[in-house]
Amino acid sequence: MRNTCFFLFLFIYLSSCQPDPVNPPNTGPLRDTTLFNVPYGSDPAQKLDLGLPANRTNNSALVLVIHGGGWATGDKAELNWLLNGLKARGFAVANINYRLTLNTPDNYKMQLDDVDSALNYTLRQSSIQTFNGQKLYLVGHSAGGHLSLSYAYTRNSSGRIKAVGSLAGPTDLHNMAYYNFNIYNPILEPYLGLPLFPASATATDRYKNCSPFYQAASTVPASIFFHGALDVVVAPDQSSSLNNKLGTLGVDHKLVSYPLTFHDWWGDGPKVTNTLDELKSWFNTHP
């Protein structure tokens, strides 16, 4: 009897000395959130907003968004509708700022380098923030469309970029400068570092080498274009001509043209919804 009481006492004592059980990790659904002005480099311009959708998984794809502004102005806030709209459709979204024209002698390379840095930084967050670091898409408006296409066409040796979108983006800088020099040369000359006029082989090569139309090859990612039919800032044939060329190269391509529409259509709810839905469908069709 005494032994029984002793062991009962010992059991109660030892049980009372056990530490509290460790709370299990949170395995509930992830919440919708956006991280603002995350630095991806040391320059003040090198910041991005990272949108993370609710209930995302390790298979959720990433879309990188690039604003326009003639390569010399603009801000990521202009494309918050893309960030929020694509996030609501299940994508992780990095909406980036980048260094603008006149920061270096080669602004074109500088801006592609910024896209590269922003992408690499964001992809390193995939395991921390829960999204797929191997499923990547790009889209931009105007100058940002040009940068999206140029980056996807010239810096995708890894094959991570599955598809790209351009909203009223320039695709042939030589054509723009040659036929509209009174409008575009004050923008393109400082951006590319030399005037197209007087004509020279060096200038012609420079303007063409920085143009998605001349960078396009059979190996470039599937490309979707959006353009307003009345765009007087970037002519609609900047999209249609590259769209047609991709057809001859065997690259999957699509052109969405909006009648009676100018350079942007952010104030038109049905067109915004259409753009977002078309992007979702295009990206999901090219996993």
Backbone torsions as a table, in degrees:
resi	resn	phi	psi	omega
1	MET	NA	-44.1	179.4
2	ARG	-63.7	-38.3	178.9
3	ASN	-64.4	-38.9	179.5
4	THR	-63.2	-44.0	179.1
5	CYS	-64.5	-37.9	-179.4
6	PHE	-62.4	-49.0	-177.7
7	PHE	-67.0	-33.7	176.3
8	LEU	-64.8	-41.9	177.2
9	PHE	-62.3	-43.6	-178.5
10	LEU	-64.1	-39.9	179.8
11	PHE	-63.1	-44.7	180.0
12	ILE	-64.4	-39.9	-179.5
13	TYR	-64.5	-49.5	-178.1
14	LEU	-65.6	-36.1	178.6
15	SER	-63.4	-38.3	-179.5
16	SER	-70.9	-18.0	-178.9
17	CYS	-91.7	-6.4	-178.9
18	GLN	-70.0	139.4	178.2
19	PRO	-66.1	156.9	176.1
20	ASP	-61.5	142.3	178.1
21	PRO	-61.8	143.5	178.7
22	VAL	-71.1	132.5	178.5
23	ASN	-63.0	135.3	179.2
24	PRO	-67.7	153.9	178.4
25	PRO	-61.9	154.7	179.6
26	ASN	-71.8	115.1	-179.8
27	THR	-110.4	15.8	-179.5
28	GLY	-75.7	175.6	-178.7
29	PRO	-65.0	142.5	178.5
30	LEU	-75.9	147.8	-175.2
31	ARG	-95.0	155.5	172.7
32	ASP	-67.7	127.9	179.3
33	THR	-154.0	158.0	173.6
34	THR	-132.2	129.1	176.2
35	LEU	-98.1	121.9	-172.6
36	PHE	-100.2	144.4	172.0
37	ASN	52.5	49.2	176.9
38	VAL	-80.8	122.8	-180.0
39	PRO	-74.3	133.9	174.5
40	TYR	-114.2	2.0	177.4
41	GLY	-159.4	-177.8	-175.2
42	SER	-86.4	-19.8	179.8
43	ASP	-74.7	142.4	-180.0
44	PRO	-57.4	-26.0	-179.7
45	ALA	-77.6	-16.8	-173.9
46	GLN	-86.5	76.8	179.1
47	LYS	-135.4	155.0	179.2
48	LEU	-143.0	157.2	170.3
49	ASP	-106.0	130.7	-177.6
50	LEU	-112.0	110.5	178.4
51	GLY	-92.9	130.2	-176.1
52	LEU	-124.6	116.8	-174.6
53	PRO	-74.9	158.1	175.2
54	ALA	-65.1	148.1	174.8
55	ASN	57.8	26.6	176.7
56	ARG	-66.7	161.3	179.9
57	THR	-133.0	179.1	177.4
58	ASN	-69.7	-2.3	176.7
59	ASN	-105.2	0.8	179.8
60	SER	-71.4	129.3	-175.8
61	ALA	-80.2	160.1	178.1
62	LEU	-107.7	135.4	172.4
63	VAL	-116.8	128.5	174.3
64	LEU	-100.2	128.1	-174.6
65	VAL	-111.7	134.3	-175.6
66	ILE	-126.4	121.3	-177.6
67	HIS	-75.0	164.3	176.5
68	GLY	-100.5	-162.8	-178.4
69	GLY	128.6	27.7	177.7
70	GLY	64.6	26.5	179.9
71	TRP	66.1	-4.8	-173.2
72	ALA	-119.4	-14.3	-179.6
73	THR	-139.8	-172.9	174.4
74	GLY	102.2	167.0	-177.6
75	ASP	-154.0	150.5	-178.6
76	LYS	-57.9	-27.6	-178.8
77	ALA	-59.3	-24.7	179.7
78	GLU	-62.0	-24.7	-177.5
79	LEU	-112.4	28.0	174.3
80	ASN	-58.8	-30.7	178.8
81	TRP	-63.8	-33.6	175.8
82	LEU	-71.1	-44.8	177.6
83	LEU	-56.4	-53.7	-175.5
84	ASN	-68.2	-39.5	-178.4
85	GLY	-68.5	-41.7	178.5
86	LEU	-72.5	-36.0	176.2
87	LYS	-61.4	-42.9	179.0
88	ALA	-64.7	-19.7	178.7
89	ARG	-97.8	13.8	168.9
90	GLY	99.0	4.7	-179.3
91	PHE	-97.1	144.3	161.2
92	ALA	-74.9	140.8	-172.5
93	VAL	-135.0	125.9	172.3
94	ALA	-107.7	112.6	-179.2
95	ASN	-103.2	113.3	-165.1
96	ILE	-110.3	150.2	159.0
97	ASN	-98.0	162.9	-180.0
98	TYR	-152.4	163.5	179.3
99	ARG	-66.5	139.8	-172.7
100	LEU	-99.9	168.9	-175.6
101	THR	-49.1	141.8	176.4
102	LEU	89.4	2.3	176.1
103	ASN	-74.6	-30.9	179.9
104	THR	-140.9	166.6	177.1
105	PRO	-63.1	-25.1	179.7
106	ASP	-122.1	86.1	-176.8
107	ASN	-66.6	-35.1	179.8
108	TYR	-60.4	-51.4	178.6
109	LYS	-63.9	-40.6	-179.7
110	MET	-57.7	-44.2	-177.0
111	GLN	-72.7	-36.4	173.3
112	LEU	-65.2	-36.4	175.6
113	ASP	-62.5	-37.4	177.8
114	ASP	-67.0	-40.7	174.7
115	VAL	-59.0	-43.0	179.4
116	ASP	-61.0	-46.6	-179.4
117	SER	-64.5	-42.5	179.3
118	ALA	-63.3	-41.5	178.9
119	LEU	-64.2	-49.6	-177.2
120	ASN	-62.7	-39.8	177.1
121	TYR	-61.8	-48.4	-175.5
122	THR	-66.0	-40.2	-179.5
123	LEU	-64.3	-30.0	176.9
124	ARG	-68.2	-17.0	179.1
125	GLN	-87.0	-2.3	-170.8
126	SER	-60.9	-41.2	-178.5
127	SER	-75.6	-24.7	-180.0
128	ILE	-81.3	-43.7	-174.5
129	GLN	-97.7	-3.3	175.2
130	THR	68.7	79.8	165.9
131	PHE	-157.8	174.4	-173.6
132	ASN	-88.7	116.6	-179.9
133	GLY	-80.7	3.2	-179.6
134	GLN	-115.4	-2.0	177.8
135	LYS	-114.9	105.9	-168.3
136	LEU	-131.6	137.4	177.6
137	TYR	-134.4	152.1	177.8
138	LEU	-123.9	146.3	172.4
139	VAL	-154.9	144.2	178.9
140	GLY	-152.4	164.3	178.3
141	HIS	-110.6	137.3	175.0
142	SER	55.7	-120.8	178.1
143	ALA	-57.0	-33.1	176.5
144	GLY	-67.7	-30.7	173.2
145	GLY	-66.3	-42.2	175.7
146	HIS	-58.7	-46.4	-179.4
147	LEU	-66.0	-38.2	178.1
148	SER	-61.1	-47.4	179.7
149	LEU	-65.5	-46.7	-178.1
150	SER	-61.6	-42.6	179.6
151	TYR	-65.1	-46.1	-178.7
152	ALA	-64.5	-31.4	-176.8
153	TYR	-84.8	-23.1	-173.1
154	THR	-119.9	-12.8	-175.3
155	ARG	-132.4	43.6	-178.5
156	ASN	-123.3	39.0	-178.8
157	SER	-62.3	-26.4	179.4
158	SER	-75.5	-18.3	-177.7
159	GLY	76.0	12.6	-178.2
160	ARG	-69.6	-31.6	-179.5
161	ILE	-80.1	114.0	-175.0
162	LYS	-89.0	-28.8	-179.8
163	ALA	-162.3	161.2	-176.5
164	VAL	-140.8	148.9	177.9
165	GLY	-128.4	146.7	178.2
166	SER	-131.0	126.0	175.7
167	LEU	-104.5	101.4	178.5
168	ALA	55.6	41.0	-178.6
169	GLY	-90.2	142.5	172.4
170	PRO	-66.1	137.6	179.1
171	THR	-120.9	-19.3	-178.6
172	ASP	-132.2	91.5	-176.1
173	LEU	-69.0	-30.6	177.9
174	HIS	-64.9	-45.3	178.5
175	ASN	-62.7	-43.8	-179.6
176	MET	-60.5	-46.2	-176.9
177	ALA	-70.3	-38.9	-174.0
178	TYR	-70.4	-41.1	-175.0
179	TYR	-95.9	-12.9	-178.7
180	ASN	-134.7	43.3	-168.8
181	PHE	-64.2	-28.1	179.6
182	ASN	-65.9	-27.5	-179.2
183	ILE	-92.4	-48.0	-166.5
184	TYR	-94.8	-25.7	-176.3
185	ASN	-61.0	-37.8	176.6
186	PRO	-63.3	-18.9	176.3
187	ILE	-92.0	-45.2	-173.1
188	LEU	-77.3	-32.6	-179.3
189	GLU	-60.8	-50.7	177.2
190	PRO	-68.7	-30.7	-178.8
191	TYR	-67.5	-46.1	-176.5
192	LEU	-93.5	-10.7	171.6
193	GLY	91.5	1.8	176.5
194	LEU	-161.5	151.4	179.8
195	PRO	-77.8	152.8	174.4
196	LEU	-80.2	-23.1	179.3
197	PHE	-117.2	138.2	-1.6
198	PRO	-65.8	148.3	-173.8
199	ALA	-60.4	139.1	175.5
200	SER	-151.3	156.0	179.4
201	ALA	-63.4	-36.9	-179.3
202	THR	-62.9	-46.6	-179.3
203	ALA	-66.3	-43.3	179.7
204	THR	-59.0	-45.9	179.8
205	ASP	-63.1	-40.7	-179.0
206	ARG	-61.8	-48.0	-177.6
207	TYR	-66.4	-36.8	179.5
208	LYS	-75.6	-39.5	-178.0
209	ASN	-64.9	-22.3	179.1
210	CYS	-98.1	16.1	-174.9
211	SER	-114.7	125.9	177.9
212	PRO	-55.4	-32.0	179.9
213	PHE	-57.9	-40.1	-178.9
214	TYR	-89.2	-15.2	177.2
215	GLN	-84.1	-18.2	-174.1
216	ALA	-62.7	137.0	176.5
217	ALA	-144.9	173.7	-176.3
218	SER	-66.0	-14.2	-175.9
219	THR	-96.7	-0.4	-176.0
220	VAL	-74.5	157.9	-178.5
221	PRO	-67.5	158.6	174.4
222	ALA	-54.4	137.8	-169.9
223	SER	-130.2	133.5	175.6
224	ILE	-120.0	137.9	-176.3
225	PHE	-120.5	140.4	173.8
226	PHE	-124.1	136.2	-179.2
227	HIS	-154.7	140.3	171.6
228	GLY	-78.7	134.7	-176.0
229	ALA	-67.8	-20.3	180.0
230	LEU	-107.7	22.5	-178.7
231	ASP	-66.5	119.9	177.7
232	VAL	-105.5	-1.5	177.5
233	VAL	-88.9	-51.8	173.1
234	VAL	-123.4	113.6	-173.9
235	ALA	-59.6	142.2	-178.7
236	PRO	-56.7	-28.2	-179.4
237	ASP	-69.9	-10.9	172.6
238	GLN	-64.6	-32.2	175.0
239	SER	-86.5	-46.0	-173.7
240	SER	-65.6	-35.8	-178.2
241	SER	-67.2	-41.2	177.9
242	LEU	-71.3	-37.8	176.6
243	ASN	-57.7	-43.9	178.7
244	ASN	-65.9	-40.1	-179.7
245	LYS	-63.3	-40.4	179.5
246	LEU	-61.3	-32.2	176.5
247	GLY	-62.1	-39.9	178.9
248	THR	-71.6	-22.6	-179.4
249	LEU	-89.6	-7.2	-179.3
250	GLY	81.5	19.1	178.8
251	VAL	-93.4	136.1	177.6
252	ASP	-63.2	133.9	-171.6
253	HIS	-151.9	158.1	177.4
254	LYS	-157.3	141.9	176.5
255	LEU	-121.4	125.1	174.8
256	VAL	-109.9	114.4	-179.1
257	SER	-109.0	133.5	179.9
258	TYR	-106.4	115.0	179.4
259	PRO	-64.7	151.3	174.7
260	LEU	53.6	39.0	-175.0
261	THR	-129.8	140.7	-177.8
262	PHE	-94.0	-144.2	-169.5
263	HIS	-74.5	-26.3	173.7
264	ASP	-140.9	165.1	-174.4
265	TRP	-140.5	32.2	-173.3
266	TRP	-69.1	-21.4	179.6
267	GLY	-87.2	-0.4	-178.0
268	ASP	-105.4	100.8	-174.1
269	GLY	-54.5	-49.6	-179.8
270	PRO	-61.2	-37.9	179.1
271	LYS	-69.7	-38.8	176.3
272	VAL	-60.6	-46.7	179.1
273	THR	-61.0	-41.3	178.4
274	ASN	-62.2	-44.5	179.4
275	THR	-59.6	-47.3	-178.9
276	LEU	-63.8	-42.1	179.8
277	ASP	-68.2	-39.0	177.3
278	GLU	-64.1	-41.2	177.8
279	LEU	-63.6	-45.3	178.6
280	LYS	-57.7	-47.7	-179.3
281	SER	-63.1	-42.9	-178.4
282	TRP	-64.5	-45.2	-179.4
283	PHE	-65.9	-43.9	-178.8
284	ASN	-67.6	-24.3	177.8
285	THR	-77.7	-13.6	-178.3
286	HIS	-126.2	72.9	-176.8
287	PRO	-75.0	NA	NA
